[in-house]
Amino acid sequence: METDISFANTGILTKQEYDEANLVKTARDDGLDRNAFLTLLTTQLQNQNPLDPMKNEQFVAQLAQFSQLEGITNMSTSLSDVADVIRSDRIMTGANLVGKSVFGQTGRITTDGQSASAIEFNLPYGADQVEVGIYDPVSGALMRSMVIGPQSSGTLNIAWDGRKADGAAAQAGSYIVRGNVVVSGKSEAVVPSTYSRVETVSWDALNNDLNLNLAGGAVIPMDQVTRIGQEAGGEPADSSETVNTGE
């Protein structure tokens, strides 16, 4: 005796119903490429009614659609090729910067233990006071602090002589630099612009831009670099306006 089990009212699918449902889902394709379009058009012409063939207007319209699809596909390919060329060109340009110094807001400052290192602040509203701190990259300890008095609007150029607060020369290398600008009694943390050496370059696919990997681990996008090539450090701030403190 055969037992007929029905799941019609239970919401449970039989294996056959489940397979058929998944077959419909996997068979769907929201995209129609040019090859599929041409296949459909050829099949339609082969199977048209000889007594009622496709009208010229319909045939021309479908050919126009095919030509438009072909044009869009070729344009997409061409734009992709142009983007690849631009990316390769930018990477090669960045490769030429390896070993050179670039100027920007990197949060790092480099010293060779001999010459001064330039530090630059952009002060669009002037400042009541500007503070600069040089920190050890490993321990985070404050090595040198400089406090500069009132400044008018414009660019403030100062220099770190590569020495610690006790007057001893810091080892050659890359250090952390931070700044604070006081305007109308309010203090705001800022990142001063400094020179850093480029060690490697890499492509940022997310932002479609070239990144410069600098000494000390800092990374800066190519479009944020304002100068290329080491320059002499800025004029040291007036000693009457500068206070050096240590740890």
C-alpha positions in Angstrom: 0.0 0.0 0.0 1.5 3.3 -1.0 1.4 6.3 1.3 0.9 9.7 -0.3 2.5 12.4 1.9 1.6 16.0 0.9 3.4 19.0 2.2 1.1 21.5 0.4 -0.1 23.2 3.5 3.0 22.9 5.6 5.3 25.2 3.7 7.9 22.4 3.4 9.2 21.7 -0.1 9.9 18.3 -1.5 13.3 17.6 -2.9 12.0 17.9 -6.4 10.3 21.3 -5.7 13.5 22.5 -4.0 15.7 21.5 -6.9 13.3 23.1 -9.4 13.2 26.4 -7.4 17.0 26.5 -7.3 17.3 25.7 -11.0 15.1 28.7 -11.8 17.3 31.0 -9.5 20.6 29.8 -11.0 19.3 30.0 -14.5 18.5 33.7 -14.2 21.0 36.1 -15.5 20.4 39.9 -15.2 23.1 40.7 -17.7 23.0 40.2 -21.5 26.4 40.4 -23.3 26.9 41.1 -26.9 27.3 37.4 -27.8 24.0 36.5 -26.3 22.3 39.5 -28.0 23.7 38.4 -31.4 22.7 34.8 -30.8 19.1 35.9 -30.0 19.0 38.0 -33.1 20.3 35.2 -35.4 17.9 32.7 -33.9 15.0 35.1 -34.4 15.9 35.6 -38.1 16.2 31.8 -38.6 12.8 31.0 -37.1 10.8 33.9 -38.4 7.5 33.2 -40.2 8.2 33.2 -44.0 4.7 34.6 -44.6 5.2 37.4 -42.1 9.0 38.2 -42.0 10.5 40.8 -39.7 10.0 44.3 -41.0 13.0 46.3 -42.1 12.3 48.9 -39.4 12.4 46.3 -36.6 15.6 44.7 -38.0 17.3 48.1 -38.3 16.2 49.0 -34.7 17.7 45.7 -33.4 20.9 46.3 -35.3 21.1 49.8 -33.8 20.7 48.3 -30.4 23.5 45.8 -31.1 25.8 48.6 -32.4 25.1 50.7 -29.3 25.9 47.7 -27.0 29.1 47.1 -29.0 30.1 50.7 -28.7 29.5 50.8 -25.0 31.6 47.7 -24.5 34.5 49.0 -26.6 34.3 52.4 -24.7 34.5 50.6 -21.4 37.5 48.6 -22.6 39.2 51.7 -23.8 38.6 53.6 -20.6 40.0 50.6 -18.6 43.1 50.6 -20.8 43.6 54.4 -20.2 43.2 53.9 -16.5 45.8 51.2 -16.5 48.2 53.5 -18.4 47.7 56.3 -16.0 48.2 54.1 -13.0 51.4 52.6 -14.5 52.7 56.1 -15.3 52.0 57.3 -11.7 53.7 54.3 -10.2 56.8 54.9 -12.4 56.7 58.6 -11.4 56.5 57.6 -7.7 59.4 55.1 -8.2 61.6 58.0 -9.2 61.0 59.5 -5.7 62.4 56.6 -3.8 65.4 57.8 -1.8 64.4 61.4 -2.1 62.8 63.7 0.5 59.2 65.0 0.2 57.6 67.8 2.1 54.1 67.4 3.7 52.1 66.8 6.8 53.5 63.4 7.7 53.8 63.6 11.5 57.5 62.6 11.2 60.7 64.6 11.2 64.1 63.3 10.1 67.5 64.4 11.3 71.0 63.4 10.2 72.5 64.6 13.4 74.3 67.5 11.7 72.0 69.8 9.8 68.8 71.5 10.9 65.4 70.0 9.9 62.7 72.4 8.6 59.3 72.6 10.3 56.5 74.7 8.8 53.1 75.8 10.1 50.3 77.3 8.1 48.7 80.0 10.2 45.8 81.5 8.3 44.6 83.4 11.4 47.9 84.0 13.1 48.6 82.6 16.5 49.0 83.7 20.1 51.5 80.8 20.6 52.9 77.8 18.7 54.2 74.7 20.4 56.3 72.0 18.8 57.1 68.7 20.3 59.7 66.1 19.1 59.0 62.6 20.5 60.9 59.3 20.6 59.2 56.9 18.1 59.7 53.9 20.3 59.0 55.1 23.9 56.9 58.1 22.9 58.9 60.2 25.4 59.2 63.9 24.8 62.7 64.7 23.6 62.5 68.4 22.8 59.8 71.1 23.1 59.8 74.5 21.5 57.4 77.3 22.3 57.1 80.3 19.9 55.4 83.5 20.8 52.7 85.5 18.9 52.7 85.1 15.1 50.8 87.0 12.4 48.9 85.2 9.7 50.9 83.4 7.1 53.6 80.7 7.1 55.8 80.1 10.2 59.2 78.5 9.4 61.3 77.2 12.2 64.0 74.5 12.5 65.0 71.7 14.8 68.7 71.5 15.2 68.6 67.8 15.9 69.3 68.1 19.6 67.5 66.9 22.7 66.4 69.2 25.5 69.7 68.5 27.4 71.7 69.7 24.3 72.9 66.2 23.3 72.5 65.3 19.7 69.8 62.9 18.8 70.7 59.8 16.8 70.2 60.1 13.1 66.7 58.8 12.1 63.0 59.6 12.0 61.1 61.0 15.0 57.5 61.9 15.8 56.6 65.6 15.5 53.4 67.2 16.9 52.2 70.8 17.1 49.7 72.9 18.9 48.5 76.3 17.9 46.8 78.7 20.3 44.4 81.2 18.7 42.2 83.5 20.8 42.9 81.4 23.9 41.9 78.1 22.2 44.5 75.4 21.6 44.3 73.2 18.6 46.5 70.2 17.7 48.0 70.5 14.2 50.4 68.4 12.1 53.3 70.6 10.9 54.8 70.1 7.4 58.3 68.5 7.4 60.6 66.6 5.1 60.7 62.8 5.1 62.6 60.3 2.9 60.6 58.1 0.6 61.4 54.4 1.0 58.8 52.7 -1.2 55.7 53.5 -3.2 52.4 51.5 -3.4 49.1 51.9 -5.2 46.0 52.5 -3.2 43.2 50.8 -5.2 40.5 52.0 -2.9 41.2 55.7 -3.4 42.8 55.2 -6.8 45.9 57.1 -5.7 49.6 56.6 -5.2 50.9 56.3 -1.6 54.5 57.2 -0.6 55.8 55.0 2.2 58.2 57.2 4.2 61.0 56.5 6.7 59.6 55.8 10.1 56.5 54.1 8.8 54.5 57.2 7.8 52.4 57.1 4.7 51.3 60.1 2.6 49.2 60.2 -0.6 51.1 61.6 -3.6 48.6 64.5 -4.0 49.4 65.7 -0.5 53.1 66.3 -1.2 53.8 70.0 -1.5 57.5 69.9 -2.3 60.1 67.4 -3.5 63.8 67.6 -2.6 65.5 68.5 0.7 65.9 72.2 1.5 67.9 73.9 4.2 66.1 74.2 7.5 64.2 77.3 8.3 65.6 80.1 10.4 65.6 79.1 14.1 63.0 80.9 16.2 64.2 83.9 18.3 65.6 82.6 21.5 63.7 85.3 23.4 60.5 83.8 22.2 61.5 80.1 22.5 61.4 77.9 25.5 63.0 74.4 25.4 61.8 71.7 27.8 62.6 68.1 28.2 61.1 65.0 29.7 
